[in-house]
Amino acid sequence: MIGRLIRLGAAALALSSSLVWAGDFKVSLLGSGVPNPRPDRYSQSTLVEAGSQRLVFDIGRGVTIRLWQLKIPLGSINAHFLTHYHSDHTVGLPDLWLTGWLQPNYGGRKTPFVLYGPTGVRKLAEGLEQAYADDIKIRIADEHNPPQGVAFDVHEFKAPAVLYERDGVKVSAFVVDHGEDIKPAVGYKIQYKGRSVVISGDTRFSEEVIKQATGADLLIHEVAVIDPDLLKRSPSFQRIFGHHTSPEEAGTVFTRAAPKLAVYSHIARYGDAKTPPPSDADIVAQTRKTYAGPLVVGADLMQFDIGEGGAVAVLPPAYNN
């Protein structure tokens, strides 16, 4: 893989044909898109690797494919966390749960699937167990897959809360504002050896995100951008836009929180026959109205090394795995 590294504070860009990670705290964007069925941007999911722990936040479309492109066995994830229950954040759950239980090298899970989520996650897990009961029964009888590997270990919570502490890794949940009808909705903060990553979840402009992300090494934030003319003539886009954060608003969040690196993921951009969807450059230009600091527009398989000296961004590898 040839990756381009962006070291914060350095004037030059470095090229590496054999990437060596500087630290033991790494973030990978498994899905940076929205419900649009695009092969280049799967729906929302983020992998965090810190010390001995592999954690997945949201489980959108294509998570299993992205993990395997990164050569990570699906059954090796220590815990899974959901921000809310829109389908583009959960549709990959049955795939990761069931395919990760299969025993070839792409799966291999022999212990329960650890799942954290706000109120409602237990009902979701129980519904999946019922929906796939025949598949589970057949694979236990025919393939002798370990029954424990397909069990759910569900942790339902009300934010704010500290949820997970293992081998120096701490995960906390905080409340965000995704709209009056979309509750519960949370973001997450992951801390390890004095460094931190904050994932905004789906939210409108949020003072709580600013509070949690102040001084963070990496802030991964959602964004929605729609041409004003299209917004005026489309009530459905008005509703979508009303549940998310604009680039200008996100820029204000970044300016006040001052993370070492701000990254967009879960990028909602819309167009129609008359109006093309905004480009990455458009998103950056709008953000620059309120923010002048380090900024990356995320893409699937982009990775970030949270080293002692700050975050290092890596452009996506080729889709050749």
C-alpha positions, 0 to 999 in steps of 0.5 A: 500500500502507498499511503500519504501521511499528513503529520500535523505541524509538519510542512511536508507530506511524506510518502510511505510504501511500507507504513509503520504505525508510530503508536498503539492507538489507531482509527479506521473509517469503515464507512463514511457515507449515508444510506445512499447505496454507494460502493465507494462510501459504505454507511457509517462505521468506525474501527478503533484499535487501542492497545489490545482492544478492537472496538467498532462504533456503529455497524452500517452497510459493508462493515464486514467487507471493509474489515476484511480489506484491512485483514482483520478477522470479523470475530476478533472485535472485542466490543461493538457500540451503537449511537442510535437506531437509524438503519444505516447505523445498524444494517451491517449488524446481522452480517458482522454478528453471523459471519463473524461467528463462522469458523473460517479465518475471516470469522472465528468468534467463539465467545459472545458478541459484545454489544453496547447501545442506548435504550432499545439495543436489547430489543434489537438483539432479541429480534435478530436472534428470532429472525435468524433462529433457523440459520443458527440452529442449522449451523450448530448442527451441521457445521458444529459452530460453537453456540457461545460464539453466536450469543449476544452479550448486550449492555443497554445504557442511558447516557451519560455513562462510562461503559467500557474499561479494559486494558487501559482503554476507556469508552464513555457515552454522551447525549447528542441532539439528532432531533426531537423524534430521534432519541436516544442518540449518543456520541462516544469518547475513547481514551487511552494513555492520555490520548483521546478520540471523540465520535460525534454520532449523528447530531445537530450543533451540539455544545456537548460535543464541544465539551467532550472533544475539547483538546481531543487528539481526533474528532470525527464529526458528521456533516450534511451539505445541500445546495441552498436552492435544492434545499428550498424546493425539497421538503424532504431534504429540509427535514434531513438537513434539520437533523444534522450539522452544516459545515459552518456549524461543524467549523464552529465546533472545531474552532471551540473544541480545538482538536489536534485533527478534525475529520468528517465522516458520515458525510451527507451530500445531496443533489438532483438533476438540476443541482450536483451534490457538493464536492469535498472542496465545497465542504472544506470551503464552507467549513473554512468560513468558521474554522482554520485548523487541521481538517480532513474529509474522510473516506472509506479505509482512511486511517489515523494513527493517534501517536504521542505527537498527535494524529497522522492521517493516511489516505485510503489504500487501493481497493485491491485486497 
